[in-house]
Amino acid sequence: MGIHGVPNGADKMIDDRQNWTLGCPSLKNQDVDELYQWVQVGTVVEIVR
């Protein structure tokens, strides 16, 4: 399980809130790129709803 982006050109999947990840949080690729500037790979992240 991990936080990941969408296929190139598929940001609409996030806007439409499509459930396709089998439990992983997904973000627009631009948002993933921004997140990676601040969080190192392997950092434990708690997702709160």
PDB file of N, CA, C and O in Angstrom:
ATOM      1  N   MET A   1       0.847  -1.167   0.000  1.00  0.00           N
ATOM      2  CA  MET A   1       0.000   0.000   0.000  1.00  0.00           C
ATOM      3  C   MET A   1       0.893   1.231   0.000  1.00  0.00           C
ATOM      4  O   MET A   1       1.957   1.227   0.620  1.00  0.00           O
ATOM      5  N   GLY A   2       0.472   2.278  -0.687  1.00  0.00           N
ATOM      6  CA  GLY A   2       1.252   3.501  -0.704  1.00  0.00           C
ATOM      7  C   GLY A   2       0.470   4.649  -1.296  1.00  0.00           C
ATOM      8  O   GLY A   2      -0.581   4.456  -1.907  1.00  0.00           O
ATOM      9  N   ILE A   3       0.993   5.841  -1.108  1.00  0.00           N
ATOM     10  CA  ILE A   3       0.413   7.037  -1.710  1.00  0.00           C
ATOM     11  C   ILE A   3       0.986   7.135  -3.109  1.00  0.00           C
ATOM     12  O   ILE A   3       2.201   7.050  -3.288  1.00  0.00           O
ATOM     13  N   HIS A   4       0.131   7.312  -4.100  1.00  0.00           N
ATOM     14  CA  HIS A   4       0.631   7.350  -5.470  1.00  0.00           C
ATOM     15  C   HIS A   4      -0.216   8.258  -6.342  1.00  0.00           C
ATOM     16  O   HIS A   4      -1.294   8.704  -5.947  1.00  0.00           O
ATOM     17  N   GLY A   5       0.294   8.519  -7.534  1.00  0.00           N
ATOM     18  CA  GLY A   5      -0.406   9.337  -8.509  1.00  0.00           C
ATOM     19  C   GLY A   5      -1.292   8.495  -9.407  1.00  0.00           C
ATOM     20  O   GLY A   5      -1.574   7.330  -9.125  1.00  0.00           O
ATOM     21  N   VAL A   6      -1.719   9.110 -10.483  1.00  0.00           N
ATOM     22  CA  VAL A   6      -2.601   8.464 -11.461  1.00  0.00           C
ATOM     23  C   VAL A   6      -1.847   8.313 -12.777  1.00  0.00           C
ATOM     24  O   VAL A   6      -0.788   8.916 -12.948  1.00  0.00           O
ATOM     25  N   PRO A   7      -2.371   7.521 -13.707  1.00  0.00           N
ATOM     26  CA  PRO A   7      -1.727   7.450 -15.025  1.00  0.00           C
ATOM     27  C   PRO A   7      -1.649   8.847 -15.656  1.00  0.00           C
ATOM     28  O   PRO A   7      -2.523   9.682 -15.424  1.00  0.00           O
ATOM     29  N   ASN A   8      -0.624   9.095 -16.436  1.00  0.00           N
ATOM     30  CA  ASN A   8      -0.456  10.399 -17.084  1.00  0.00           C
ATOM     31  C   ASN A   8      -1.737  10.820 -17.805  1.00  0.00           C
ATOM     32  O   ASN A   8      -2.325  10.044 -18.558  1.00  0.00           O
ATOM     33  N   GLY A   9      -2.153  12.056 -17.560  1.00  0.00           N
ATOM     34  CA  GLY A   9      -3.346  12.599 -18.203  1.00  0.00           C
ATOM     35  C   GLY A   9      -4.652  12.177 -17.560  1.00  0.00           C
ATOM     36  O   GLY A   9      -5.718  12.443 -18.115  1.00  0.00           O
ATOM     37  N   ALA A  10      -4.602  11.528 -16.408  1.00  0.00           N
ATOM     38  CA  ALA A  10      -5.815  10.996 -15.790  1.00  0.00           C
ATOM     39  C   ALA A  10      -6.203  11.713 -14.495  1.00  0.00           C
ATOM     40  O   ALA A  10      -6.835  11.108 -13.629  1.00  0.00           O
ATOM     41  N   ASP A  11      -5.837  12.989 -14.347  1.00  0.00           N
ATOM     42  CA  ASP A  11      -6.201  13.731 -13.141  1.00  0.00           C
ATOM     43  C   ASP A  11      -7.703  13.733 -12.891  1.00  0.00           C
ATOM     44  O   ASP A  11      -8.138  13.870 -11.748  1.00  0.00           O
ATOM     45  N   LYS A  12      -8.489  13.584 -13.931  1.00  0.00           N
ATOM     46  CA  LYS A  12      -9.954  13.569 -13.786  1.00  0.00           C
ATOM     47  C   LYS A  12     -10.408  12.442 -12.858  1.00  0.00           C
ATOM     48  O   LYS A  12     -11.458  12.546 -12.224  1.00  0.00           O
ATOM     49  N   MET A  13      -9.628  11.373 -12.777  1.00  0.00           N
ATOM     50  CA  MET A  13      -9.976  10.270 -11.869  1.00  0.00           C
ATOM     51  C   MET A  13     -10.052  10.774 -10.426  1.00  0.00           C
ATOM     52  O   MET A  13     -10.910  10.342  -9.656  1.00  0.00           O
ATOM     53  N   ILE A  14      -9.158  11.685 -10.068  1.00  0.00           N
ATOM     54  CA  ILE A  14      -9.166  12.244  -8.716  1.00  0.00           C
ATOM     55  C   ILE A  14     -10.349  13.190  -8.560  1.00  0.00           C
ATOM     56  O   ILE A  14     -11.068  13.128  -7.563  1.00  0.00           O
ATOM     57  N   ASP A  15     -10.552  14.062  -9.536  1.00  0.00           N
ATOM     58  CA  ASP A  15     -11.672  15.005  -9.474  1.00  0.00           C
ATOM     59  C   ASP A  15     -13.008  14.278  -9.382  1.00  0.00           C
ATOM     60  O   ASP A  15     -13.915  14.737  -8.688  1.00  0.00           O
ATOM     61  N   ASP A  16     -13.138  13.149 -10.075  1.00  0.00           N
ATOM     62  CA  ASP A  16     -14.383  12.372 -10.065  1.00  0.00           C
ATOM     63  C   ASP A  16     -14.475  11.421  -8.877  1.00  0.00           C
ATOM     64  O   ASP A  16     -15.483  10.738  -8.698  1.00  0.00           O
ATOM     65  N   ARG A  17     -13.407  11.379  -8.057  1.00  0.00           N
ATOM     66  CA  ARG A  17     -13.356  10.507  -6.869  1.00  0.00           C
ATOM     67  C   ARG A  17     -13.594   9.044  -7.223  1.00  0.00           C
ATOM     68  O   ARG A  17     -14.287   8.324  -6.505  1.00  0.00           O
ATOM     69  N   GLN A  18     -13.018   8.623  -8.326  1.00  0.00           N
ATOM     70  CA  GLN A  18     -13.142   7.222  -8.725  1.00  0.00           C
ATOM     71  C   GLN A  18     -12.373   6.348  -7.748  1.00  0.00           C
ATOM     72  O   GLN A  18     -11.240   6.663  -7.382  1.00  0.00           O
ATOM     73  N   ASN A  19     -12.982   5.263  -7.333  1.00  0.00           N
ATOM     74  CA  ASN A  19     -12.359   4.317  -6.399  1.00  0.00           C
ATOM     75  C   ASN A  19     -11.713   3.203  -7.208  1.00  0.00           C
ATOM     76  O   ASN A  19     -12.391   2.255  -7.606  1.00  0.00           O
ATOM     77  N   TRP A  20     -10.421   3.302  -7.455  1.00  0.00           N
ATOM     78  CA  TRP A  20      -9.745   2.337  -8.321  1.00  0.00           C
ATOM     79  C   TRP A  20      -8.452   1.813  -7.714  1.00  0.00           C
ATOM     80  O   TRP A  20      -7.768   1.006  -8.345  1.00  0.00           O
ATOM     81  N   THR A  21      -8.092   2.252  -6.498  1.00  0.00           N
ATOM     82  CA  THR A  21      -6.764   1.963  -5.971  1.00  0.00           C
ATOM     83  C   THR A  21      -6.689   0.763  -5.033  1.00  0.00           C
ATOM     84  O   THR A  21      -5.597   0.416  -4.582  1.00  0.00           O
ATOM     85  N   LEU A  22      -7.789   0.131  -4.732  1.00  0.00           N
ATOM     86  CA  LEU A  22      -7.812  -0.998  -3.794  1.00  0.00           C
ATOM     87  C   LEU A  22      -7.266  -0.603  -2.426  1.00  0.00           C
ATOM     88  O   LEU A  22      -6.589  -1.396  -1.772  1.00  0.00           O
ATOM     89  N   GLY A  23      -7.559   0.620  -1.993  1.00  0.00           N
ATOM     90  CA  GLY A  23      -7.215   1.049  -0.640  1.00  0.00           C
ATOM     91  C   GLY A  23      -6.089   2.049  -0.521  1.00  0.00           C
ATOM     92  O   GLY A  23      -5.914   2.638   0.546  1.00  0.00           O
ATOM     93  N   CYS A  24      -5.324   2.266  -1.561  1.00  0.00           N
ATOM     94  CA  CYS A  24      -4.230   3.242  -1.506  1.00  0.00           C
ATOM     95  C   CYS A  24      -4.773   4.656  -1.691  1.00  0.00           C
ATOM     96  O   CYS A  24      -5.680   4.867  -2.496  1.00  0.00           O
ATOM     97  N   PRO A  25      -4.228   5.630  -0.954  1.00  0.00           N
ATOM     98  CA  PRO A  25      -4.586   7.014  -1.245  1.00  0.00           C
ATOM     99  C   PRO A  25      -3.949   7.435  -2.566  1.00  0.00           C
ATOM    100  O   PRO A  25      -2.758   7.206  -2.776  1.00  0.00           O
ATOM    101  N   SER A  26      -4.714   8.039  -3.443  1.00  0.00           N
ATOM    102  CA  SER A  26      -4.154   8.511  -4.713  1.00  0.00           C
ATOM    103  C   SER A  26      -4.305  10.020  -4.799  1.00  0.00           C
ATOM    104  O   SER A  26      -5.258  10.600  -4.280  1.00  0.00           O
ATOM    105  N   LEU A  27      -3.342  10.640  -5.465  1.00  0.00           N
ATOM    106  CA  LEU A  27      -3.307  12.080  -5.642  1.00  0.00           C
ATOM    107  C   LEU A  27      -3.036  12.397  -7.101  1.00  0.00           C
ATOM    108  O   LEU A  27      -2.592  11.536  -7.860  1.00  0.00           O
ATOM    109  N   LYS A  28      -3.305  13.631  -7.489  1.00  0.00           N
ATOM    110  CA  LYS A  28      -2.868  14.077  -8.813  1.00  0.00           C
ATOM    111  C   LYS A  28      -1.347  14.032  -8.822  1.00  0.00           C
ATOM    112  O   LYS A  28      -0.715  14.256  -7.789  1.00  0.00           O
ATOM    113  N   ASN A  29      -0.756  13.745  -9.969  1.00  0.00           N
ATOM    114  CA  ASN A  29       0.702  13.602 -10.057  1.00  0.00           C
ATOM    115  C   ASN A  29       1.429  14.855  -9.584  1.00  0.00           C
ATOM    116  O   ASN A  29       2.472  14.755  -8.939  1.00  0.00           O
ATOM    117  N   GLN A  30       0.899  16.022  -9.894  1.00  0.00           N
ATOM    118  CA  GLN A  30       1.508  17.274  -9.443  1.00  0.00           C
ATOM    119  C   GLN A  30       1.546  17.324  -7.914  1.00  0.00           C
ATOM    120  O   GLN A  30       2.521  17.802  -7.334  1.00  0.00           O
ATOM    121  N   ASP A  31       0.489  16.834  -7.259  1.00  0.00           N
ATOM    122  CA  ASP A  31       0.446  16.830  -5.796  1.00  0.00           C
ATOM    123  C   ASP A  31       1.445  15.828  -5.220  1.00  0.00           C
ATOM    124  O   ASP A  31       2.063  16.091  -4.189  1.00  0.00           O
ATOM    125  N   VAL A  32       1.603  14.687  -5.880  1.00  0.00           N
ATOM    126  CA  VAL A  32       2.600  13.700  -5.440  1.00  0.00           C
ATOM    127  C   VAL A  32       3.995  14.309  -5.538  1.00  0.00           C
ATOM    128  O   VAL A  32       4.797  14.162  -4.615  1.00  0.00           O
ATOM    129  N   ASP A  33       4.293  14.985  -6.634  1.00  0.00           N
ATOM    130  CA  ASP A  33       5.600  15.624  -6.799  1.00  0.00           C
ATOM    131  C   ASP A  33       5.862  16.629  -5.681  1.00  0.00           C
ATOM    132  O   ASP A  33       6.971  16.702  -5.152  1.00  0.00           O
ATOM    133  N   GLU A  34       4.840  17.402  -5.324  1.00  0.00           N
ATOM    134  CA  GLU A  34       4.991  18.385  -4.253  1.00  0.00           C
ATOM    135  C   GLU A  34       5.216  17.684  -2.914  1.00  0.00           C
ATOM    136  O   GLU A  34       6.076  18.097  -2.137  1.00  0.00           O
ATOM    137  N   LEU A  35       4.457  16.636  -2.641  1.00  0.00           N
ATOM    138  CA  LEU A  35       4.590  15.891  -1.391  1.00  0.00           C
ATOM    139  C   LEU A  35       5.991  15.310  -1.252  1.00  0.00           C
ATOM    140  O   LEU A  35       6.560  15.336  -0.161  1.00  0.00           O
ATOM    141  N   TYR A  36       6.555  14.787  -2.335  1.00  0.00           N
ATOM    142  CA  TYR A  36       7.881  14.180  -2.299  1.00  0.00           C
ATOM    143  C   TYR A  36       8.975  15.198  -1.981  1.00  0.00           C
ATOM    144  O   TYR A  36      10.067  14.811  -1.565  1.00  0.00           O
ATOM    145  N   GLN A  37       8.708  16.475  -2.165  1.00  0.00           N
ATOM    146  CA  GLN A  37       9.684  17.499  -1.786  1.00  0.00           C
ATOM    147  C   GLN A  37       9.799  17.618  -0.275  1.00  0.00           C
ATOM    148  O   GLN A  37      10.826  18.071   0.232  1.00  0.00           O
ATOM    149  N   TRP A  38       8.764  17.220   0.449  1.00  0.00           N
ATOM    150  CA  TRP A  38       8.709  17.414   1.890  1.00  0.00           C
ATOM    151  C   TRP A  38       8.821  16.126   2.705  1.00  0.00           C
ATOM    152  O   TRP A  38       9.233  16.159   3.864  1.00  0.00           O
ATOM    153  N   VAL A  39       8.459  15.002   2.107  1.00  0.00           N
ATOM    154  CA  VAL A  39       8.418  13.735   2.846  1.00  0.00           C
ATOM    155  C   VAL A  39       9.347  12.741   2.171  1.00  0.00           C
ATOM    156  O   VAL A  39       9.259  12.526   0.963  1.00  0.00           O
ATOM    157  N   GLN A  40      10.236  12.135   2.945  1.00  0.00           N
ATOM    158  CA  GLN A  40      11.161  11.157   2.388  1.00  0.00           C
ATOM    159  C   GLN A  40      10.468   9.810   2.212  1.00  0.00           C
ATOM    160  O   GLN A  40       9.566   9.459   2.973  1.00  0.00           O
ATOM    161  N   VAL A  41      10.902   9.057   1.195  1.00  0.00           N
ATOM    162  CA  VAL A  41      10.386   7.706   0.985  1.00  0.00           C
ATOM    163  C   VAL A  41      10.661   6.894   2.249  1.00  0.00           C
ATOM    164  O   VAL A  41      11.764   6.935   2.794  1.00  0.00           O
ATOM    165  N   GLY A  42       9.663   6.168   2.706  1.00  0.00           N
ATOM    166  CA  GLY A  42       9.797   5.346   3.917  1.00  0.00           C
ATOM    167  C   GLY A  42       9.232   6.003   5.161  1.00  0.00           C
ATOM    168  O   GLY A  42       9.128   5.356   6.203  1.00  0.00           O
ATOM    169  N   THR A  43       8.862   7.287   5.076  1.00  0.00           N
ATOM    170  CA  THR A  43       8.262   7.967   6.215  1.00  0.00           C
ATOM    171  C   THR A  43       6.899   7.365   6.504  1.00  0.00           C
ATOM    172  O   THR A  43       6.099   7.150   5.594  1.00  0.00           O
ATOM    173  N   VAL A  44       6.640   7.095   7.778  1.00  0.00           N
ATOM    174  CA  VAL A  44       5.334   6.582   8.179  1.00  0.00           C
ATOM    175  C   VAL A  44       4.337   7.740   8.143  1.00  0.00           C
ATOM    176  O   VAL A  44       4.570   8.799   8.727  1.00  0.00           O
ATOM    177  N   VAL A  45       3.228   7.518   7.449  1.00  0.00           N
ATOM    178  CA  VAL A  45       2.196   8.540   7.301  1.00  0.00           C
ATOM    179  C   VAL A  45       0.878   7.991   7.829  1.00  0.00           C
ATOM    180  O   VAL A  45       0.484   6.879   7.476  1.00  0.00           O
ATOM    181  N   GLU A  46       0.199   8.753   8.666  1.00  0.00           N
ATOM    182  CA  GLU A  46      -1.111   8.359   9.161  1.00  0.00           C
ATOM    183  C   GLU A  46      -2.170   9.107   8.374  1.00  0.00           C
ATOM    184  O   GLU A  46      -2.173  10.338   8.347  1.00  0.00           O
ATOM    185  N   ILE A  47      -3.068   8.375   7.736  1.00  0.00           N
ATOM    186  CA  ILE A  47      -4.157   8.970   6.972  1.00  0.00           C
ATOM    187  C   ILE A  47      -5.378   9.051   7.882  1.00  0.00           C
ATOM    188  O   ILE A  47      -5.871   8.032   8.367  1.00  0.00           O
ATOM    189  N   VAL A  48      -5.859  10.262   8.108  1.00  0.00           N
ATOM    190  CA  VAL A  48      -7.006  10.484   8.991  1.00  0.00           C
ATOM    191  C   VAL A  48      -8.169  10.950   8.137  1.00  0.00           C
ATOM    192  O   VAL A  48      -8.027  11.874   7.336  1.00  0.00           O
ATOM    193  N   ARG A  49      -9.290  10.327   8.300  1.00  0.00           N
ATOM    194  CA  ARG A  49     -10.491  10.674   7.545  1.00  0.00           C
ATOM    195  C   ARG A  49     -11.370  11.591   8.297  1.00  0.00           C
ATOM    196  O   ARG A  49     -12.427  11.980   7.798  1.00  0.00           O
TER     197      ARG A  49
END
